[in-house]
Amino acid sequence: MPSSEEYDESYVGACVEVLHEETSAWFARNWLSNRGLKDRTIRDYLLGYDPERKAITIPYLNALGQVRAVRWRNMHGDIKYMQPKGSGSHLFHVKTSRKPKVWICEGEFDAMILDQSGFPSVGVPGAVSFKDEWAYLFAYCDQVTVVFDADERGREGAQKLTRLLGPLVSRLRMVRLPEGKDVTDLYLEDKAKLYELVG
């Protein structure tokens, strides 16, 4: 694994190999499976495992499929997410913003869950981290559906999106999940209910 802050295709590829081939990564594979992610989804999104950090690697790809950034998801400890120092924030799975119908989620894993369920999704790395300049990416969508967590921060982030996207998008929908739930919670508890709400 690289000791520098350069996280490119080779780093991502090495982490993918560790996740799928190394016995030591069994806990990471179980952790992803328990979150409802299918093996095809794990492979499609190039999720990996960094044994030095003991964390899931989440590559952010640009519209051409090139690695733009990497975030790490800790499976232990109080700090859930990490990213290289000095790196900016990006939209996860940004190429989906070109589709006629797009779902915007709070977080990478919720976006993956919706996408594997047939709802093309992008993820915002944090409830209120959507940047004003990202709004133009959705200007040509026929419909945008916002599915943020059902908590105070999620509602705050959803309101921000309403303000930014409302003037640009012809049809903007806001989904209200059950209080205290996120997409993954509801997917694991009641897929039919989730699909009814977001569809």
Secondary structure, 3 states (H helix, E strand, C coil): CCCCCCCCHHHHHHHHHHHHHCHHHHHHHHHHHHCCCCHHHHHHCCCEEECCCCEEEEEEECCCCCEEEEEEEECCCCCCEECCCCCCCCCECHHHHHCCEEEEEECHHHHHHHHHCCCCEEEECCCCCCCHHHHHHHCCCCEEEEECCCCHHHHHHHHHHHHHHCCCCCCEEECCCCCCCCHHHHHHHCHHHHHHHHC
